[in-house]
């Protein structure tokens, strides 16, 4: 459930940002998750399928990268990639 909580927060911010910019569909989301953040790529991918459903993120491609020695989780999103 840790992954779902993190993904909900991250994607909530992306959805708000997309709405502010007038973006109708996000094409790509990149997440860089530090290996010390105790969140796995599998957890993030699973949570993404649940959280993105019915939003501007629903058809987006998710890329998850593990960053050695970091606790941070960063997200970028792209329209029309």
Secondary structure, DSSP 8 states (H G I E B T S, - for coil): -HHHHHHHHHHHHHHHHHHHHT-S---EEEEEEEGGG---HHHHHHHHHHHHTTSTTTT-EEEEEEETT---EEEEEES--
